[in-house]
Amino acid sequence: MKELILNADDFGLTRGVNEGIIRARREGILTSATLMATGPAFDDAVVRARANPALGIGCHLVLTDGFAVAPPKEIPSLVDENGRLPESLAIFVTRVSSGKIRTKDIERELRAQIEKIRRAGIEPTHFDTHKHTHAHPRVMNVLGRLARELGITRIRKPVENLRDSWKSMRGEAAASPMQLAASVAVRAVSSRFTAISRKYGLLSPDYFLGLAVTGQLGTEALCRLIDTLPEGRTEIMLHPGICDTELTATGSRLQQQRQMELESLLAPEARRAVERFHVRLISYRELN
C-alpha cells in the first residue's frame, strides 16, 4: 500500500501562509501542517486549526531565525540579550557543534515552544524543525528525550534519496545548490539520526521528499513525485501560502514559491494522481 503525508511547514508565519494552508486542506490534498510557536501569526493559526480538526497539526520547532519563546535570561547561550535566535542555520550549527550553545538552553527553548502550543489547545501529532536543525545529533538527542517524556513519538526524518527527488526536476522544478547541499549534509548524519530515534522509540515515515526541491514543487513536479511513490509511507514537505506584503516583510526566502506550491496542492491533476495510483492520504496521526 502507498500512503502519503503532505505536510505544510511554517503554519503561523503570516496570516497569508495560514490561509493558504487551510485552503490546501479544505480544497486540496494537504493532510498535515506544522505550527511555529515563534510565528508572528501564531494566534491566527491556532484559531484556524481549531476550526479545521481534520488537519493534523505538529510542532515546527525553531532554533534559528526569529525570537525565542523562553525568556532570554533562561537561555543565554542560545539567544542575544533581546531574545533573538541565531540568524542563520550556518551560525547555529557552528555554535552548537563547538559547544557554545548549552544543551540545557536548547531543551528549555524546545520545551517552551511545545508547551505554548499545548496551552493553546493543540495536541501535536509530531515534531519537525525549522531548517531541519534536529538532524544535528545534539539537537536530536534533546528532542528525543522531550518526545519520550511528553508522549509525542512521531518525528520527521528529513533524509531523502536524491534520485527520488530528481524525478520531479524537469520543467519548472530545479534544486538550488543550497538545498542540494542541505540534503547531502542531512544524509551524512542519517545513521546517527536513526540510532537516536530507535533509542527513544520514535516513529517516522519510511520515506521523505521535498528538501532538495524546497519551494519548487509546481503541479507537474508534485504529480511526478506522486506518480513514482514507493510502497510504504512517504512524507512530502511543502511550503504553501499566499504571497502578500506581510510575507514579503518577513524576509522569507520563499515568496512566490509558496503561492506556486499552494496552487499545486489545489490542482485537479494532483488529486487525480492520488486516485490513479490508489494512494491513501494520511497525517502523522495514522503513523503507528
C-alpha positions as CSV (number, residue, x, y, z in Angstrom):
1,M,0.0,0.0,0.0
2,K,1.1,3.6,-0.7
3,E,0.3,6.1,2.0
4,L,1.2,9.8,1.7
5,I,1.6,12.6,4.2
6,L,1.6,16.0,2.6
7,N,2.9,18.4,5.3
8,A,2.9,22.2,5.1
9,D,5.7,23.8,7.1
10,D,5.6,27.3,8.7
11,F,2.0,27.4,9.9
12,G,1.9,30.6,11.9
13,L,4.4,32.6,9.9
14,T,1.9,35.0,8.4
15,R,-1.9,35.2,8.1
16,G,-1.5,34.6,4.3
17,V,0.5,31.5,4.9
18,N,-2.1,30.3,7.4
19,E,-4.9,31.0,4.9
20,G,-3.1,29.1,2.2
21,I,-2.5,26.1,4.4
22,I,-6.2,25.9,5.3
23,R,-7.3,26.3,1.7
24,A,-4.9,23.5,0.7
25,R,-6.6,21.3,3.3
26,R,-10.2,22.2,2.6
27,E,-10.0,22.4,-1.2
28,G,-6.9,20.4,-2.0
29,I,-4.9,17.3,-0.9
30,L,-2.9,18.7,2.1
31,T,-3.2,16.4,5.2
32,S,-0.8,17.9,7.8
33,A,0.9,21.1,8.9
34,T,3.5,22.1,11.5
35,L,2.9,25.1,13.7
36,M,5.6,27.6,14.7
37,A,5.2,28.7,18.3
38,T,7.5,31.6,17.4
39,G,5.5,32.7,14.4
40,P,4.1,36.2,14.3
41,A,0.7,34.8,13.2
42,F,0.6,32.0,15.8
43,D,-2.7,33.1,17.3
44,D,-4.4,33.3,13.9
45,A,-3.1,29.8,13.1
46,V,-4.5,28.4,16.4
47,V,-7.9,29.7,15.6
48,R,-7.8,28.2,12.1
49,A,-6.5,24.9,13.4
50,R,-9.4,24.6,15.9
51,A,-11.8,25.3,13.1
52,N,-10.3,22.5,10.9
53,P,-9.8,19.5,13.2
54,A,-9.2,17.1,10.3
55,L,-5.8,18.8,9.6
56,G,-3.0,17.1,11.6
57,I,-1.0,19.7,13.5
58,G,2.6,19.1,14.6
59,C,5.3,21.3,16.1
60,H,7.6,23.2,13.8
61,L,10.3,23.8,16.3
62,V,12.5,26.8,15.7
63,L,16.2,27.3,16.8
64,T,17.3,29.7,14.2
65,D,15.8,32.9,12.8
66,G,13.4,35.0,14.9
67,F,12.8,35.3,18.6
68,A,12.7,32.6,21.2
69,V,9.7,31.8,23.4
70,A,11.6,31.2,26.6
71,P,12.9,34.4,28.5
72,P,16.4,35.4,27.3
73,K,17.9,35.1,30.8
74,E,16.9,31.4,30.9
75,I,18.7,30.5,27.6
76,P,21.6,32.9,27.4
77,S,23.9,30.7,25.2
78,L,21.1,30.4,22.6
79,V,19.9,34.0,22.2
80,D,21.2,37.5,22.4
81,E,20.0,40.0,25.1
82,N,16.8,40.7,23.1
83,G,15.9,37.1,22.8
84,R,16.8,36.7,19.1
85,L,17.9,33.3,18.0
86,P,21.0,32.7,15.7
87,E,20.2,34.4,12.4
88,S,21.2,31.6,10.1
89,L,21.5,27.8,10.1
90,A,25.2,28.1,9.5
91,I,25.7,30.2,12.6
92,F,23.6,27.8,14.7
93,V,25.4,24.7,13.5
94,T,28.8,26.2,14.1
95,R,27.9,27.3,17.6
96,V,26.1,24.1,18.7
97,S,28.9,22.0,17.2
98,S,31.6,23.9,19.1
99,G,29.7,23.7,22.4
100,K,29.0,27.4,22.6
101,I,25.2,26.7,22.9
102,R,24.4,24.7,26.0
103,T,22.3,21.6,25.8
104,K,20.1,22.8,28.7
105,D,19.3,26.0,26.8
106,I,18.2,24.1,23.7
107,E,16.0,21.9,25.9
108,R,14.4,24.9,27.7
109,E,13.6,26.6,24.4
110,L,12.1,23.5,22.7
111,R,10.1,22.7,25.8
112,A,8.8,26.3,25.9
113,Q,7.6,26.1,22.3
114,I,5.9,22.7,22.8
115,E,4.2,24.0,26.0
116,K,3.0,27.1,24.2
117,I,1.3,25.0,21.5
118,R,-0.3,22.7,24.1
119,R,-1.5,25.6,26.2
120,A,-3.3,26.9,23.0
121,G,-5.3,23.6,23.0
122,I,-3.3,21.9,20.2
123,E,-2.1,18.4,20.9
124,P,0.8,17.9,18.4
125,T,0.8,14.9,16.1
126,H,4.6,15.1,15.6
127,F,7.7,17.1,15.6
128,D,9.8,18.7,12.9
129,T,12.2,21.7,12.9
130,H,12.8,24.9,11.0
131,K,15.8,24.4,8.7
132,H,15.9,20.7,9.9
133,T,18.1,21.6,12.9
134,H,17.1,18.3,14.6
135,A,19.3,16.5,12.1
136,H,22.2,17.6,14.3
137,P,22.8,14.8,16.8
138,R,22.9,17.1,19.9
139,V,19.5,18.6,19.0
140,M,18.1,15.2,18.1
141,N,19.1,13.8,21.5
142,V,17.4,16.7,23.3
143,L,14.3,16.3,21.2
144,G,14.3,12.6,21.7
145,R,14.3,13.0,25.5
146,L,11.5,15.5,25.3
147,A,9.4,13.4,22.9
148,R,9.6,10.4,25.2
149,E,8.8,12.5,28.3
150,L,5.8,14.3,26.6
151,G,4.5,11.2,24.8
152,I,4.8,12.6,21.3
153,T,6.6,9.8,19.5
154,R,6.4,10.8,15.8
155,I,9.1,12.8,14.1
156,R,10.2,13.8,10.7
157,K,13.2,12.1,9.3
158,P,14.5,14.6,6.8
159,V,16.6,12.2,4.9
160,E,15.8,11.8,1.2
161,N,17.1,9.7,-1.7
162,L,18.2,12.3,-4.2
163,R,17.3,10.0,-7.0
164,D,13.7,10.2,-5.9
165,S,13.7,14.0,-5.7
166,W,15.3,14.3,-9.1
167,K,12.4,12.5,-10.6
168,S,10.5,15.8,-10.2
169,M,13.3,18.1,-11.5
170,R,12.1,18.6,-15.0
171,G,10.4,21.7,-16.4
172,E,9.6,24.1,-13.6
173,A,11.4,22.2,-10.8
174,A,15.1,22.7,-10.1
175,A,17.1,22.1,-6.9
176,S,19.2,25.0,-5.7
177,P,22.8,24.4,-4.8
178,M,22.0,25.4,-1.2
179,Q,19.2,22.9,-0.9
180,L,21.2,20.1,-2.5
181,A,24.0,20.8,0.0
182,A,21.5,20.6,2.8
183,S,20.1,17.3,1.6
184,V,23.6,15.8,1.3
185,A,24.5,17.1,4.8
186,V,21.5,15.5,6.4
187,R,22.2,12.2,4.6
188,A,25.7,12.3,6.2
189,V,24.2,12.0,9.7
190,S,21.4,9.6,8.7
191,S,22.8,6.7,10.7
192,R,23.1,8.8,13.9
193,F,19.6,10.1,13.4
194,T,18.2,6.5,13.1
195,A,20.1,5.3,16.1
196,I,18.8,8.2,18.3
197,S,15.3,7.6,17.0
198,R,15.4,4.0,18.0
199,K,16.9,4.8,21.4
200,Y,13.8,7.0,22.2
201,G,11.2,4.9,20.4
202,L,10.4,7.5,17.7
203,L,8.5,6.8,14.6
204,S,9.0,8.3,11.1
205,P,7.5,7.7,7.7
206,D,9.5,5.2,5.5
207,Y,10.5,7.9,3.0
208,F,10.9,11.7,2.9
209,L,10.8,14.1,-0.1
210,G,11.0,17.8,-0.7
211,L,14.2,19.0,0.8
212,A,16.3,19.2,-2.4
213,V,13.4,20.9,-4.2
214,T,12.2,23.2,-1.4
215,G,9.8,25.7,-2.8
216,Q,10.0,24.2,-6.3
217,L,7.0,21.8,-6.3
218,G,4.9,23.1,-9.1
219,T,1.9,21.0,-10.2
220,E,3.9,18.9,-12.7
221,A,6.7,18.2,-10.2
222,L,4.3,17.3,-7.4
223,C,2.4,14.9,-9.8
224,R,5.6,13.2,-10.8
225,L,6.5,12.6,-7.2
226,I,3.1,11.1,-6.5
227,D,3.3,9.0,-9.7
228,T,6.5,7.4,-8.6
229,L,5.8,6.9,-4.8
230,P,7.3,3.6,-3.4
231,E,5.3,1.2,-1.4
232,G,5.0,2.3,2.2
233,R,4.6,5.6,3.9
234,T,6.1,8.8,2.5
235,E,6.1,12.4,3.6
236,I,6.4,15.2,1.1
237,M,7.3,18.6,2.6
238,L,5.7,21.7,1.1
239,H,5.5,25.4,1.9
240,P,2.1,26.6,0.6
241,G,0.9,30.1,1.3
242,I,-0.4,33.4,-0.1
243,C,2.3,35.8,-1.2
244,D,1.4,39.2,0.2
245,T,3.0,42.2,1.7
246,E,3.0,40.6,5.2
247,L,5.0,37.6,3.8
248,T,7.4,40.0,2.0
249,A,8.1,41.8,5.2
250,T,9.3,38.6,6.9
251,G,12.3,38.3,4.6
252,S,11.5,34.7,3.9
253,R,13.4,33.2,1.0
254,L,10.2,31.6,-0.2
255,Q,7.8,34.2,-1.6
256,Q,6.0,33.4,-4.9
257,Q,7.2,29.8,-4.4
258,R,4.6,29.5,-1.6
259,Q,1.8,30.6,-4.0
260,M,3.0,28.0,-6.6
261,E,3.0,25.2,-4.1
262,L,-0.5,26.2,-2.9
263,E,-1.7,26.0,-6.4
264,S,-0.1,22.6,-6.8
265,L,-2.0,21.2,-3.8
266,L,-5.2,22.6,-5.2
267,A,-4.7,21.4,-8.7
268,P,-7.2,18.7,-10.0
269,E,-4.2,17.0,-11.6
270,A,-2.7,16.3,-8.2
271,R,-5.9,14.8,-6.9
272,R,-6.2,12.7,-10.0
273,A,-2.6,11.4,-9.5
274,V,-3.5,10.3,-6.0
275,E,-6.6,8.5,-7.2
276,R,-4.9,7.0,-10.2
277,F,-2.2,5.3,-8.2
278,H,-4.5,4.4,-5.2
279,V,-2.5,6.5,-2.8
280,R,-4.1,6.7,0.7
281,L,-3.7,10.3,2.1
282,I,-2.9,10.3,5.8
283,S,-1.5,12.6,8.5
284,Y,1.0,11.8,11.2
285,R,-1.9,10.7,13.4
286,E,-2.1,7.5,11.4
287,L,1.6,6.7,11.7
288,N,1.6,3.8,14.1
